[in-house]
Amino acid sequence: MKQKMKPSEKAKSVAAKGNGGETHQRSVEGTGALTSNHGLILSDNQNSLKGGPRGPTLIEDFLLREKITHFDHERIPERIVHARGSAAHGVFTCTKAMGAITKAGFLASVGLETPVFTRFSTVAGGAGSVDLARDARGFAVKFYTQEGNYDLVGNNIPVFFIQDALKFPDLIHSVKMEADRGFPQNASAHDTFWDFISLMPESMHMVMWVMSDRAIPRSLRMMEGFGVHTFRLVNEAGESKFVKFHWRPALGSSCVLWDEAVKICGADQDFHRRDLYEAIASGSFPEWELGLQIFDQATADRLPFDVLDATKLIPEEIVPLEFVGRMVLNRNPDNFFAETEQVAFCPSHLVPGIDFSDDPLLQGRLMSYLDTQLSRLGGVNFHQIPINQPKCPFANLQRDGHMQMQVPKGRANYEPNSIDPGGPRESLEKGFSSFPADLSGQKVRLRAESFGDHYSQARMFYRSVSAPEQKHIAMALTFELGKVEIAAIRKKMLGHLSIVDMDLAASVAEGLGMSGEAENPQEFVEPIELDVSPALSLFHRNERTLQGRKIGILAGAGFDGKTMSDLVAGIQAEGAAVAVICLKIGGTKDSGGKKHVADMALSAAPSVLFDGVAVLSGPQGESELLANADAHAFLRDARLHLKTIGVSGVKRLAQESGIDGLAGVIQFEGADSIARFLESAKSGRVWEREN
Ligand code: HDE
């Protein structure tokens, strides 16, 4: 349909065209006029210009060319790593004044609020890859502070694969799709990754983490975040302490099981993105506390490893966390491309009061991200894109460049100058100055001896986690190495694992059918026995709660309406979301003949999408469910995935799905049955069912 404008509107729109893009946009929005990029009002947005109604399209059609050319250039290079991401706006509130330790303004006074934009990501896959791949997750926060933007660009795992930035391209090449064949996408289970890892023993600690449940989070809202490197905090007096940054999710840390992850990838490849978006849209705002591990040089010197080595963590039992702030994500981006895609994080974006350490991995990152933004966003003015702009005043004498959006005024584009005394000048008191850390020694290409122990913390992590977590690590390694075609790589990995933990190595070797085939590394620093750190176990992070979780209720025809309404009310009162699932999206009737609409059709709602499930039905509905393969799979998977299951009116289906009498299966009979269902579901999984 053509849009017609009144002549008065037309005049207003044309008259409002000026220099400022904002004014222009507002005038167009105000009038409803559809224009070209240069303000020309279109009379027809349905038909290209042709020589006759059935004739050839004319090259003269500059409007067609403008539109299609813009479209052809809609994509920018995706991030070489962390391409797949989801983000949200929010606010960081300081909860503990840290002035004695850091002069960073956003940590200076309790209650001070700082806007943030946070992007979560997978590492290995492309922008369109699945959310539930086994992978580390990026956890990048841009604080728009009054002293400039501060980017805390971390991961959901506190350590990293490598110690020196020079190895990063090799690591990433090895994990991404293989160079000759272009697969696998977003998966580490292939030869090149494990070949590299088998030759890089420094990666063993990180390998334990990425093979653990942490690498398949239930939700981005239920992930911890870590700055990974050691940084510095500096106070007004110029005194410095070291710091490690931690984000702790209010919802606790939850993960899925591998079989669930695989099935979720098929059922909803945007599982994490959708979950974050829907939670925020529904007002259930995800929240994290910012914790700091602050320590001095003397503590660093006492530790049996180097705090500059990013493959090591500091157990909380040694340096506890001090909680200093809370981040709440409360607004979805308005536009995915403009914000989530164009946001440019750089670990080099600092504020006074925070500084770098000499961690050689961090040092490499300090140049890499700026360089990346230049190629991704096309030039030096990427800080003028709205999502990247500081929210405090900013001014300098840098000029011109690709896509300059501002119109800088005046003659003085250099400094010192005398012709613009009011122009921007450096400030000794307020400005950033680097901590004057001592430097000494020769220029060398060497790895410090203190970086030499690659196995002790891998062992500490493995021995610190619970028995089910250990089992999952062994299963993940068996799966991943089972997909490695070259036997020599598997043998080398078994050698490394046997240094980490003999039982782990034996279990993986057994799973691979390669017992006794381990090939030990020639030379290595013998691991030392570190105290276990119970804080590393996910079980310590699992809140007993239904907050932010989702329960799926499968309803068959003739279900008991009262049980349904009590159950829904109970679930919602615990802060969880509910999806009512019927055989057909049109819904079904309860035993009183009342029609209930469905939120989801069973074929699109496998139980892997939920944290707990219930099945309610009358006799007719049960016969229909019994004849439906998806209904059997719904319960079978819920059983395998150790979920709490509530049932009513589906005795035969329960028997056929093998759930009858199992722990965590609750019959909705009697006054307290719904309460028992909710109690069980709060625990997350019914671990006693795992074998
Ligand atoms: Fe990154 N990393 N990285 N990285 N990284 C990028 O920058 C790089 C490292 C992390 O949501 C890139 O803008 C090098 C550790 C996150 O936009 C690139 C090294 C940690 C994100 C880059 C590392 C991270 C990135 C690609 C080794 C955890 C996504 C796109 C020295 C502490 C941020 C971009 C977002 C992104 C380089 C290692 C976290 C290529 C050279 C360690 C969360 O510049």
Boltz pocket constraint, residues with backbone or C-beta under 6 A from the ligand:
constraints:
  - pocket:
      binder: B
      contacts: [[A, 79], [A, 80], [A, 81], [A, 82], [A, 85], [A, 119], [A, 120], [A, 121], [A, 137], [A, 138], [A, 139], [A, 140], [A, 153], [A, 154], [A, 155], [A, 160], [A, 164], [A, 165], [A, 166], [A, 168], [A, 226], [A, 227], [A, 228], [A, 229], [A, 310], [A, 340], [A, 343], [A, 344], [A, 345], [A, 360], [A, 361], [A, 362], [A, 364], [A, 365], [A, 368], [A, 369], [A, 370], [A, 372], [A, 373]]
      max_distance: 6.0
